[in-house]
Amino acid sequence: MTEKECVLGIVGRSVSLPCVYPQLLTFVNVSIEWRRGEEVVLKSVWKKDGDVEEWSINRATTPADAALTGNVSLQLPTVDPTEHNTYYYSLLVISGENQSTELCTVCLRTAAGFSSPLLQREEAQQGEEAAFVCHSTGGFPEPAVYWLINTEEPPEGSVRTLVALLPDSHLYNISSYLTANISKDASVSCIIENLTMNETLTSTKCGVKGSPVVGRASEALWIFSTALCVVVPRAMVLAGVIYQIHLDRMSNRKKKESLEQHPKRGRHV
């Protein structure tokens, strides 16, 4: 059984591990056991008179009409994260002189979604470098964390990621730090990837102020482009910034040419 065939259990929610075996309807005086590894999770005794006795841990159950339908799927009322996120459950039928036969094997993958990354700029401690911190909380299992400056990976050694496992919930909190020399027209992205959930979360900041830039573009446009980055594709924002720089340069050049042509022209009242 491949991992793709596993049942996905979301932390804190119920989940059903399917097993339907109609041939069980012909069995009498048997018991069934659901096991996780070697641990018995549920045991059900089917008596000849139709009475069913069931025992379980953590309130696991099978359908009430299992002895009539052969549907012996295991119902877990809540999924809990533990050290490993993949478990194999097996159903055994025990009859006669403790003779057991395995009927079903089901794989369960445990996961929880992370919060949307919170990307913030911090004060850099070294010269003109830009510093960013990215926070994401409450997920499982441990995710992969990536940074992008525009579409490129940041320089080696510029990223530091801290992973905290919460002792009570067994969920993860992530804090990742990026410190690098970044031009102010660049975009910075923090990416949290949870493969088990097939989940990729991204937070991006555009129009980053990093190293000083020669030439003076409108300050208001930088603020506007940063806010606009949330809803407008990065290419459009950068195009607006570049166009504003072009206009500023043309304006400055015309002023310079005018002064050179009329150096003594004064103001008329």
BELRAMO-V232260 format. One record per backbone hydrogen bond with DSSP energy under -1.0 kcal/mol. NH is the residue of the N-H (numbers start at 1). CO is the residue of the C=O. E is the energy in kcal/mol with one decimal. If there is no record, write none. Layout:
nh;co;e
NH;CO;E
NH;CO;E
//
This chain:
nh;co;e
5;2;-1.2
6;3;-1.4
7;107;-3.2
9;109;-3.6
11;111;-2.6
12;79;-2.7
13;10;-2.4
15;76;-2.2
17;74;-3.0
21;70;-3.2
24;21;-2.2
25;22;-2.2
26;23;-1.6
27;24;-1.6
30;46;-1.2
31;94;-2.3
32;44;-2.8
33;92;-2.7
34;42;-2.5
35;90;-2.8
36;39;-2.7
37;88;-1.3
39;36;-1.8
41;34;-2.9
42;34;-1.6
43;55;-3.2
44;32;-2.5
45;53;-3.5
46;30;-3.3
47;51;-2.9
50;47;-1.7
53;45;-2.3
55;43;-3.1
57;41;-2.2
60;57;-1.3
61;75;-2.0
66;63;-1.7
68;65;-1.5
69;65;-1.9
70;66;-2.6
72;19;-2.1
72;70;-1.0
74;17;-2.1
75;61;-3.4
76;15;-2.8
79;13;-1.2
87;108;-2.6
89;106;-3.4
90;35;-2.4
91;104;-2.6
92;33;-2.7
93;101;-2.6
94;31;-3.5
95;99;-2.4
98;96;-1.7
99;95;-2.4
101;93;-2.1
103;91;-3.0
104;91;-1.1
106;89;-3.2
108;87;-3.2
109;7;-3.0
110;85;-3.3
111;9;-2.1
112;140;-2.8
115;137;-1.9
118;135;-2.8
120;133;-2.7
122;131;-3.1
129;126;-2.2
130;180;-3.4
132;178;-2.8
133;120;-2.6
134;176;-2.7
135;118;-2.0
136;174;-2.1
139;172;-1.8
140;112;-2.3
144;193;-2.5
146;191;-2.5
148;189;-2.1
149;152;-3.2
150;187;-3.1
152;149;-2.2
158;155;-1.9
160;177;-2.4
162;175;-3.7
164;173;-2.7
166;171;-3.1
170;166;-2.5
172;139;-3.2
173;164;-2.5
174;136;-3.6
175;162;-2.4
176;134;-2.5
177;160;-3.3
178;132;-2.6
179;158;-2.2
180;130;-2.3
186;183;-1.7
188;205;-2.8
189;148;-2.7
190;203;-2.8
191;146;-3.0
192;201;-2.9
193;144;-2.9
194;199;-3.0
199;194;-2.5
201;192;-3.0
203;190;-2.2
205;188;-2.7
208;186;-2.1
222;218;-1.2
223;219;-1.7
224;220;-2.6
225;221;-2.7
226;222;-1.9
227;223;-1.9
228;224;-2.7
229;225;-1.2
230;227;-1.3
231;228;-1.2
232;228;-2.2
237;233;-1.4
238;234;-2.6
239;235;-2.0
240;236;-1.9
241;237;-2.1
242;238;-2.7
243;239;-2.2
244;240;-2.0
245;241;-2.2
246;242;-2.2
247;243;-2.3
248;244;-2.3
249;245;-2.4
250;246;-2.3
251;247;-2.4
252;248;-2.4
253;249;-2.3
254;250;-2.3
255;251;-2.0
256;252;-2.0
257;253;-2.4
258;254;-2.2
259;255;-2.0
260;256;-1.9
261;257;-1.8
262;258;-1.9
//
